[in-house]
Amino acid sequence: MGTVKSFNGIFAFLVLQFLLLLLLELTDISLSIGEAFSFAGPLGMAEHLLLVSGILALLWFAWSALLEPVEIYWGTSAKVRMRKWMLPVLLAIACLIALAAALAAAIAMITDRASPRGIEFSLVSFTLLLVPTAVTALLLVSAVRRWQAINSGIAIMRGALERTGSSVELGRVRASIDWEGSASAVSVRANPQGFTFAGLTSKPWHDPKDFAWLPAFVDAVDELRAEAEAVLLNHETRIEHYHYVGLDGDFWRNFSFVKRHEEVPENLALCPVVGGLLKTIPGYPAFRDAMFSILGPHGFIRPHRDVSNVFLTLHLPLIVPPGGHLEVGGIRREWRYGEPLIFDSSYAHEAQNCSADPRIVLLVDFPHPELTRAECEWIRDAKI
């Protein structure tokens, strides 16, 4: 969604909370002045108070869940205010109004009629609600200032970009600004689904020169391509459709060598060059996947994130018609025959084949190089 849209969502929720609290207070005033609202049965006032308490409790749960987005898109100071002001106040007032509801119910049951002190109960509720309303109002003032700062900052950054120029060298700058300003739906933030391993270097693209085992793959690229062509020609029945949630169409197919840390012996036997090279990668076979990844004509894999940050992904292009690209964290690169790409799939990424021919890469999800052997063994046992 980007910082602007994400913050606007938080801001909108805060505004709705403020309006809801005002509505509850107006209801309490109406009850205390002539009891404009009537409740059926002797427990009417207790039910009203219990409803108010439940609403405050739901708001407490909502803000508890929103603390991390508040910190990311609003700021650490806002998270601290939410934790010190909003959450305690919502919980305390919810409990006090719940106690008032219990007292109103007890009086109604003892007297077998609505409490003669219903007006007093509504005034108590009104008075207590002033506290979370005031806290919400103060946070709204802070939110307005933050909204102004976000939009002003984005305007300054865009102005600087236009003055500097829109050269290829500034592609990462533009991608970052587009995400910050919600002009792009592709996140530049690292945020894997599921399990996050602590302490691993995080960046969307890694330099292939940093991987000592990779030159052997590049040197054997012609042999690897020949094995891929042989698979397409002679073993079509062993090629599977790659199932991924949210994938539109059946244009993504795979010929697997490793699946979830387990070798596929019959496929490895058909491609001995691939099999020999895979074993040179540290951590083998603790791979999420190793396969010929086949993206059909005009195939498009929508932006998505993979589960966990413990793997990096190799794309070694073997059959690459022109016009295709891989985009990771908003930064786009093209496939070129024999030129490896290594990226972190915990960033949002997409792939597109713009041609009428299939694109084939050797894809390997291998353990992050900063993981120790013992950690790799744990990852394999845990089946991450």
Order of alpha helices (4+ residues) and beta strands (2+ residues): alpha-alpha-alpha-alpha-alpha-alpha-beta-alpha-alpha-beta-beta-beta-alpha-alpha-beta-beta-beta-beta-beta-beta-beta-beta-alpha
